[in-house]
Amino acid sequence: MTTEQQVLSGRFRLGWRVLLALVALTALELPVAFRVPRPLPYLVVINLADALLILEYFMRLSQMWHPDEAMEAVTAVHAPARRLRTLRGGLWLFFISESFLFAALISSRYYLVGLERPAELNQVLGLLITVILLTSSLFAYRAEASMLCGDRRRFLHNTMATILLGTLFLVGVGMEWAEAFTHFPPHQPFGTIFFTLTGAHGLHVLSGVGLLLGVYLHGRRGRYSPEACWPVEAAVKYWHYVDVVWVFIYPTLYLVTS
């Protein structure tokens, strides 16, 4: 196995570990929310663990966390270094600006309704769409790594899997909306928060699906290579960002209670 293959294999293993850890933490949130008296402090601790795990993941994925010589060898031909740093910096500034939006929306949940949580929330469906979105992030991760390795067929398969899972997530949100209109419609305080948060996030997921579809179509035409695949990297990082936001929206809407 070459040095590049060893590095990419390590990135695949990292993706699986992060996915399994996030799924385990998400599964832990359910019994904590429903069986522990005053669960809010425990949910905060679990979400902090999520945040640290995601931070480590993003730093490694972006080659910003002590990159070794082997990873530098893989990415050296990816694009001219200065231009790539500028593009990545712009993307991260966009993520930061979007984070302010979602932070405001999430905090409004506590301002308007405190720690109230309607009993009619479909917990099974909420957990299911969460797992679907987390799984889609793994396939997106594999798509980028496959392109860096020059494996176009694997890249196309993983990108299409990400698109399908993202679409399935949106279908699940639509099912949740159908139930929410009955139990807590938009004119009620919690309904306002629920539809605003899931709607804003759903629009980001929809735009992510569109970006990935464009990347997939261009990839089929052979427009990307390990030396020139910034659009792939940008679309995948955007998808990861959308998934990370949901990691915090999910407990805010479905689990937090007094």
C-alpha positions as CSV (number, residue, x, y, z in Angstrom):
1,M,0.0,0.0,0.0
2,T,1.4,3.4,-1.0
3,T,1.7,6.3,1.4
4,E,-1.2,8.1,-0.2
5,Q,-3.4,5.0,0.1
6,Q,-2.4,4.6,3.8
7,V,-3.4,8.2,4.5
8,L,-6.7,7.9,2.7
9,S,-7.4,4.6,4.5
10,G,-6.8,6.4,7.8
11,R,-9.3,9.1,6.8
12,F,-11.9,6.4,6.0
13,R,-11.4,4.9,9.5
14,L,-11.7,8.3,11.1
15,G,-15.0,8.9,9.3
16,W,-16.4,5.6,10.7
17,R,-15.2,6.3,14.2
18,V,-16.7,9.8,14.2
19,L,-20.0,8.5,12.8
20,L,-20.3,5.7,15.4
21,A,-19.4,8.1,18.2
22,L,-22.0,10.7,17.1
23,V,-24.7,8.0,16.8
24,A,-23.8,6.6,20.2
25,L,-24.0,10.1,21.8
26,T,-27.3,10.8,20.0
27,A,-28.8,7.5,21.2
28,L,-27.6,8.4,24.7
29,E,-29.6,11.6,24.6
30,L,-32.9,9.8,24.4
31,P,-32.8,7.9,27.7
32,V,-31.3,10.9,29.4
33,A,-34.1,13.2,28.2
34,F,-36.9,10.9,29.2
35,R,-35.6,9.0,32.3
36,V,-33.3,11.4,34.1
37,P,-34.9,14.1,36.4
38,R,-33.9,17.6,35.2
39,P,-32.0,16.3,32.2
40,L,-30.9,19.7,30.8
41,P,-27.4,19.8,32.4
42,Y,-26.7,16.2,31.2
43,L,-27.9,17.2,27.7
44,V,-25.5,20.2,27.7
45,V,-22.6,17.9,28.6
46,I,-23.5,15.5,25.8
47,N,-23.7,18.3,23.3
48,L,-20.3,19.6,24.4
49,A,-18.9,16.2,23.8
50,D,-20.6,16.3,20.3
51,A,-19.0,19.7,19.7
52,L,-15.5,18.6,20.7
53,L,-15.8,15.4,18.5
54,I,-17.0,17.5,15.6
55,L,-14.2,20.0,16.1
56,E,-11.6,17.3,16.0
57,Y,-13.2,15.8,12.9
58,F,-13.3,19.2,11.0
59,M,-9.7,20.0,11.9
60,R,-8.4,16.7,10.6
61,L,-10.6,16.8,7.6
62,S,-9.4,20.3,6.7
63,Q,-5.8,19.5,7.3
64,M,-5.7,22.2,9.9
65,W,-4.8,20.1,12.9
66,H,-1.1,19.2,12.9
67,P,-1.0,17.8,9.3
68,D,1.8,15.3,8.8
69,E,4.1,15.0,5.8
70,A,2.1,12.2,4.3
71,M,-1.1,14.2,4.2
72,E,0.7,17.2,2.9
73,A,2.0,15.0,0.1
74,V,-1.6,14.0,-0.8
75,T,-2.9,17.6,-0.8
76,A,0.2,19.3,-2.3
77,V,-1.2,18.8,-5.8
78,H,-4.8,19.6,-4.9
79,A,-4.5,23.3,-5.9
80,P,-2.0,26.2,-5.7
81,A,-1.5,26.6,-2.0
82,R,-2.3,30.3,-1.7
83,R,-5.5,30.1,-3.7
84,L,-6.7,27.1,-1.8
85,R,-6.1,28.8,1.5
86,T,-8.1,31.8,0.3
87,L,-11.0,29.6,-0.8
88,R,-11.0,27.6,2.4
89,G,-10.8,30.8,4.4
90,G,-13.8,32.2,2.6
91,L,-15.8,29.0,3.1
92,W,-15.1,29.1,6.9
93,L,-16.1,32.7,7.1
94,F,-19.4,31.7,5.5
95,F,-19.8,28.9,8.0
96,I,-19.2,31.3,10.9
97,S,-21.8,33.8,9.5
98,E,-24.4,31.0,9.2
99,S,-23.7,29.9,12.7
100,F,-24.8,33.2,14.1
101,L,-28.2,32.7,12.3
102,F,-28.7,29.2,13.7
103,A,-27.5,30.3,17.2
104,A,-30.1,33.0,17.2
105,L,-32.9,30.6,16.1
106,I,-31.9,28.0,18.6
107,S,-31.7,30.5,21.5
108,S,-35.2,31.8,20.5
109,R,-36.6,28.4,21.4
110,Y,-35.7,29.0,25.1
111,Y,-36.8,32.6,25.0
112,L,-40.3,31.9,23.6
113,V,-41.2,28.6,25.2
114,G,-38.5,27.9,27.8
115,L,-38.0,24.2,28.4
116,E,-41.5,23.1,27.3
117,R,-41.6,20.1,24.9
118,P,-44.9,18.9,23.4
119,A,-45.7,15.3,24.1
120,E,-46.8,14.8,20.5
121,L,-43.3,15.1,19.1
122,N,-42.5,12.0,17.0
123,Q,-39.3,10.9,18.8
124,V,-38.8,7.8,16.7
125,L,-39.0,9.8,13.4
126,G,-36.8,12.5,14.9
127,L,-34.1,10.0,15.8
128,L,-34.4,8.2,12.5
129,I,-33.9,11.3,10.3
130,T,-30.9,12.3,12.6
131,V,-29.2,8.9,12.0
132,I,-29.9,9.3,8.2
133,L,-28.3,12.7,8.1
134,L,-25.2,11.6,10.1
135,T,-24.8,8.6,7.8
136,S,-25.0,10.8,4.7
137,S,-22.1,12.8,6.1
138,L,-20.0,9.6,6.1
139,F,-20.8,9.0,2.4
140,A,-19.9,12.6,1.6
141,Y,-16.6,12.1,3.4
142,R,-15.9,9.0,1.4
143,A,-16.8,10.8,-1.8
144,E,-14.1,13.5,-1.2
145,A,-11.5,11.0,-0.2
146,S,-12.2,8.9,-3.3
147,M,-11.7,11.8,-5.6
148,L,-8.4,12.7,-3.8
149,C,-7.4,9.1,-4.5
150,G,-8.4,9.4,-8.2
151,D,-11.2,6.8,-7.9
152,R,-14.0,8.4,-10.0
153,R,-16.4,5.4,-9.8
154,R,-16.2,5.3,-6.0
155,F,-16.6,9.1,-5.9
156,L,-19.8,9.0,-8.0
157,H,-21.3,6.1,-6.0
158,N,-20.7,7.9,-2.6
159,T,-21.9,11.2,-3.9
160,M,-25.1,9.7,-5.2
161,A,-25.6,7.9,-1.8
162,T,-25.2,11.2,0.0
163,I,-27.8,12.8,-2.3
164,L,-30.3,10.0,-1.8
165,L,-29.9,10.1,2.0
166,G,-30.2,13.9,2.0
167,T,-33.4,13.6,0.0
168,L,-34.7,10.9,2.4
169,F,-34.0,13.3,5.3
170,L,-36.1,16.0,3.7
171,V,-38.9,13.5,3.2
172,G,-38.7,12.7,6.9
173,V,-38.9,16.4,7.8
174,G,-42.0,16.7,5.5
175,M,-43.6,13.8,7.4
176,E,-42.8,15.7,10.7
177,W,-44.4,18.8,9.3
178,A,-47.6,17.0,8.4
179,E,-47.9,15.8,12.1
180,A,-46.8,19.2,13.5
181,F,-49.6,21.1,11.6
182,T,-52.0,19.0,13.6
183,H,-50.5,19.0,17.1
184,F,-48.6,22.4,17.2
185,P,-49.4,24.5,14.2
186,P,-47.2,27.6,13.3
187,H,-49.3,30.1,15.2
188,Q,-48.5,28.4,18.5
189,P,-45.2,29.3,20.2
190,F,-43.5,25.9,19.9
191,G,-44.9,25.5,16.4
192,T,-43.3,28.8,15.4
193,I,-39.9,27.6,16.7
194,F,-40.3,24.1,15.2
195,F,-41.3,25.3,11.7
196,T,-38.7,28.1,11.6
197,L,-35.8,25.9,12.8
198,T,-36.6,22.9,10.7
199,G,-37.5,25.1,7.7
200,A,-34.3,27.1,7.8
201,H,-32.2,23.9,8.2
202,G,-34.3,22.1,5.5
203,L,-33.5,24.9,3.0
204,H,-29.8,24.4,3.7
205,V,-30.1,20.7,3.2
206,L,-32.0,21.3,-0.1
207,S,-29.2,23.6,-1.3
208,G,-26.6,21.0,-0.2
209,V,-28.4,18.4,-2.3
210,G,-28.4,20.8,-5.2
211,L,-24.6,21.4,-4.8
212,L,-23.9,17.7,-4.6
213,L,-26.0,17.0,-7.6
214,G,-24.1,19.6,-9.6
215,V,-20.8,18.1,-8.4
216,Y,-22.0,14.6,-9.3
217,L,-23.0,15.7,-12.9
218,H,-19.7,17.4,-13.4
219,G,-17.9,14.4,-12.0
220,R,-19.6,12.1,-14.5
221,R,-18.2,14.3,-17.2
222,G,-14.7,13.9,-15.8
223,R,-14.2,17.5,-14.8
224,Y,-12.4,16.7,-11.5
225,S,-9.1,15.1,-10.6
226,P,-7.0,14.8,-7.5
227,E,-5.2,17.9,-8.7
228,A,-8.3,19.9,-9.2
229,C,-11.3,19.1,-7.0
230,W,-12.0,22.2,-5.0
231,P,-15.7,22.1,-5.9
232,V,-15.9,18.6,-4.4
233,E,-14.2,19.7,-1.2
234,A,-16.4,22.8,-0.8
235,A,-19.7,20.9,-1.4
236,V,-18.7,18.1,1.0
237,K,-17.6,20.6,3.7
238,Y,-20.9,22.5,3.3
239,W,-22.7,19.2,3.7
240,H,-20.8,18.4,6.9
241,Y,-21.7,21.9,8.2
242,V,-25.4,21.3,7.6
243,D,-25.1,18.0,9.4
244,V,-23.3,19.6,12.4
245,V,-26.1,22.2,12.7
246,W,-28.7,19.4,13.0
247,V,-26.7,17.8,15.8
248,F,-27.6,20.8,17.9
249,I,-31.1,21.4,16.5
250,Y,-32.2,17.8,17.3
251,P,-31.8,17.9,21.1
252,T,-33.1,21.5,21.1
253,L,-36.4,20.6,19.5
254,Y,-36.9,16.9,20.6
255,L,-35.1,16.3,23.9
256,V,-34.7,19.4,26.0
257,T,-37.3,19.7,28.8
258,S,-37.4,20.7,32.5
